[in-house]
Amino acid sequence: MGKSPIEKHEVLIACQALGAAGLGDGIGGHVSRRVAGQEAFWINAFDRTLREVTDSDIFLVDYDGNVLNGKREISKGFEFHPAIYQRREEINAIVHTHGFWGTALAGLSRPLRIRHNLACFFHEDQAISPDDSFASIGEAIGAANTIIIPWHGCITVGTTIGRATALHQTLEEMAKLDVILEPSNAPEIPKEWRDKIKNLIDAEAHYLEQTWDLMQRKINAKEN
């Protein structure tokens, strides 16, 4: 890591963790981390998959899209990152991928259905972008921590990069379950149960933090 800023290193770990989880095999995914006190964020280069990202593939970018520490190309989708950071002061990290199951859900052009206890993370906490224009995505988020971009992919955000990344993997898993169950018309969890379940798995069990720790352990396991 050397003297790389901690925010840059967090982007690296998140990219590697998503890659290890099977969410980084194609071009186009991006992870960003806000820089406190600046209108800037760290984000991975466009020409590498998340699985391939190294420290040298992560760049500091200002809110106008200027790369401040290099000349590599970043994703054309950078615009929704500053749009979200400007609207949501508590958000410090953003994850966007085209994971297979998240993209399958996006292809249904509807919210995730709450068909598992972990899907309660997304109860009344997901937004649907009206289209995949960058301006629309930034405006669509509202107070949600998840955005589904119809016929495109998914975005998750968090107060920490660990929560944003773990929420993204959880979304991918819940999207798989939802899409597989779709033809069966399986029932959803009753609405009156969902807040209690969400409090249990998040505030009490700290599922996202535990999942983030697990994702990092899997990186280490692959390296060893």
matplotlib code that plots the C-alpha trace (Angstrom):
import matplotlib.pyplot as plt

x = [0.0, 2.9, 1.8, -1.5, -4.3, -6.6, -9.6, -7.7, -6.8, -10.4, -11.5, -8.8, -10.0, -13.7, -12.9, -10.9, -13.7, -16.4, -14.2, -13.7, -17.5, -18.0, -19.2, -16.1, -15.7, -16.7, -15.7, -17.9, -18.2, -17.0, -16.4, -15.8, -14.9, -15.5, -12.6, -13.6, -13.4, -12.9, -15.2, -13.3, -13.4, -11.3, -12.6, -11.2, -10.1, -12.6, -10.3, -9.9, -12.5, -13.0, -11.2, -8.1, -7.9, -4.6, -3.4, -2.2, -5.7, -7.4, -7.6, -8.6, -11.3, -13.0, -16.7, -16.3, -14.6, -11.0, -8.5, -6.2, -3.4, -3.0, -4.3, -6.3, -9.9, -12.6, -16.1, -18.5, -20.8, -18.7, -21.4, -23.8, -21.1, -20.8, -24.5, -25.1, -22.4, -23.8, -27.3, -26.4, -23.7, -23.8, -22.8, -19.1, -19.0, -20.8, -20.7, -22.0, -21.8, -23.5, -23.6, -25.6, -28.5, -28.7, -28.8, -31.5, -33.5, -32.9, -34.2, -37.6, -37.7, -39.1, -38.0, -36.6, -39.3, -38.9, -38.7, -36.0, -35.0, -31.9, -34.1, -35.5, -32.4, -34.2, -37.7, -38.6, -34.9, -34.6, -35.3, -35.9, -34.2, -36.5, -33.8, -30.0, -29.0, -26.5, -28.5, -31.6, -29.7, -28.4, -31.8, -33.6, -31.8, -33.7, -33.1, -32.6, -29.3, -30.0, -30.8, -32.0, -31.3, -33.8, -32.2, -28.7, -27.6, -27.5, -26.0, -25.6, -24.3, -23.2, -21.8, -18.7, -17.2, -17.7, -21.5, -21.9, -19.9, -21.5, -25.0, -24.1, -23.2, -26.4, -28.4, -26.9, -27.8, -31.3, -31.8, -30.8, -33.4, -36.1, -35.5, -35.5, -38.7, -40.4, -42.2, -43.6, -45.4, -43.8, -45.2, -43.3, -42.5, -45.5, -44.9, -45.5, -42.6, -40.0, -38.8, -38.3, -36.3, -34.2, -33.4, -32.4, -30.0, -28.6, -28.6, -28.3, -26.5, -24.4, -24.8, -23.3, -20.2, -19.8, -20.2, -17.6, -15.1, -15.9, -15.4, -12.0, -11.1, -11.9, -9.4, -6.7, -7.6, -7.2, -3.9, -2.6]
y = [0.0, 2.4, 5.9, 5.7, 7.5, 5.3, 6.2, 5.0, 1.7, 1.2, 1.4, -1.2, -3.6, -3.1, -3.8, -6.9, -8.1, -7.6, -9.4, -12.3, -12.4, -12.8, -9.2, -7.9, -10.0, -7.3, -3.8, -1.1, -1.5, 1.2, 1.9, 5.4, 6.8, 10.4, 12.5, 14.4, 18.2, 18.1, 18.0, 14.9, 11.1, 8.1, 5.8, 2.9, 3.2, 2.2, -0.1, -2.7, -5.1, -4.9, -8.2, -6.8, -3.4, -2.7, 0.4, 2.0, 1.7, 4.0, 7.8, 11.0, 12.8, 16.1, 16.7, 17.9, 14.6, 15.9, 13.2, 14.8, 12.3, 10.7, 10.5, 7.2, 7.1, 6.8, 5.6, 7.9, 7.2, 9.2, 11.9, 10.1, 9.8, 13.6, 13.9, 11.5, 12.9, 16.4, 15.3, 12.9, 14.3, 11.1, 8.9, 8.2, 5.3, 4.2, 0.8, 0.1, -3.2, -5.2, -8.4, -11.2, -11.4, -7.7, -7.0, -9.7, -7.9, -4.6, -6.4, -6.9, -3.1, -3.4, -3.2, -6.3, -8.3, -9.1, -12.9, -13.6, -12.2, -10.5, -8.8, -6.8, -4.6, -3.2, -2.8, 0.8, 1.4, 1.0, 3.4, 2.9, 5.2, 6.4, 5.6, 5.1, 8.7, 9.9, 12.9, 10.8, 8.3, 11.0, 12.5, 9.2, 8.1, 10.2, 8.8, 5.2, 3.2, 1.2, 2.2, -0.2, 1.1, -0.6, -2.8, -1.8, -2.7, -1.7, 0.9, 0.7, 3.5, 3.6, 5.6, 3.4, 1.5, -1.7, -1.2, -0.1, -3.1, -5.7, -4.3, -4.8, -8.4, -8.9, -7.3, -9.7, -12.7, -11.5, -10.6, -14.2, -15.6, -13.1, -13.8, -17.6, -17.4, -15.0, -17.7, -19.3, -16.2, -17.0, -14.7, -11.9, -11.5, -9.7, -6.0, -5.8, -8.2, -6.4, -3.5, -5.9, -8.3, -5.5, -4.1, -7.6, -8.3, -4.8, -3.0, -6.1, -8.7, -6.2, -8.4, -6.0, -5.4, -9.2, -9.7, -7.0, -8.8, -12.1, -10.5, -9.3, -12.7, -14.3, -11.9, -13.1, -16.7, -16.3, -14.6, -17.4]
z = [0.0, 0.7, 1.4, -0.6, 1.2, 3.3, 1.0, -2.1, -0.3, 0.7, -3.0, -3.9, -1.2, -2.2, -5.9, -5.0, -2.7, -5.3, -7.8, -5.5, -5.1, -8.8, -9.4, -11.2, -14.4, -17.0, -17.9, -16.5, -12.7, -10.5, -6.8, -5.3, -1.9, -1.0, 0.2, 3.3, 3.0, -0.8, -3.8, -5.0, -4.7, -5.5, -8.3, -10.3, -14.0, -16.7, -18.6, -15.9, -14.4, -10.7, -10.3, -12.1, -10.2, -8.5, -6.6, -9.8, -11.3, -8.8, -9.4, -7.6, -9.5, -8.9, -9.2, -12.8, -13.8, -14.0, -13.1, -10.6, -10.4, -13.8, -17.4, -17.4, -18.5, -15.9, -16.4, -18.3, -15.4, -13.0, -13.0, -10.7, -8.0, -7.3, -7.8, -5.0, -2.7, -3.1, -2.2, 0.6, 3.0, 5.1, 2.1, 1.8, -0.7, -3.9, -5.6, -9.1, -10.9, -13.6, -11.6, -13.3, -10.9, -10.1, -13.9, -14.2, -11.6, -13.4, -16.6, -14.8, -14.3, -10.8, -7.1, -5.4, -3.8, -0.1, -0.2, 2.4, 5.7, 4.3, 1.6, 4.5, 4.1, 1.0, 2.5, 1.7, 1.0, -2.8, -5.7, -9.3, -11.7, -14.5, -17.1, -17.2, -17.8, -15.3, -14.3, -13.6, -11.5, -9.2, -8.7, -8.2, -5.1, -2.6, 0.9, -0.4, -0.2, -3.3, -6.8, -9.5, -13.0, -15.4, -18.1, -16.8, -13.3, -9.6, -7.3, -3.5, -1.2, 2.4, 5.2, 4.9, 2.0, 3.9, 4.2, 0.6, -0.6, 1.6, 0.8, -2.9, -2.5, -0.4, -3.1, -5.7, -3.6, -3.0, -6.6, -7.5, -5.2, -6.3, -10.1, -9.6, -7.6, -10.0, -12.1, -8.9, -7.5, -4.2, -1.4, 0.1, 3.8, 5.5, 5.6, 9.4, 10.0, 7.9, 10.1, 13.0, 10.9, 9.4, 12.9, 14.0, 11.1, 10.9, 14.2, 16.4, 14.3, 12.3, 9.2, 6.8, 8.9, 9.4, 5.6, 4.9, 7.2, 5.4, 1.9, 3.0, 4.4, 1.1, -0.6, 1.8, 1.2, -2.5, -2.1, 0.2]

ax = plt.figure().add_subplot(projection="3d")
ax.plot(x, y, z, "-o")
ax.set_aspect("equal")
plt.show()
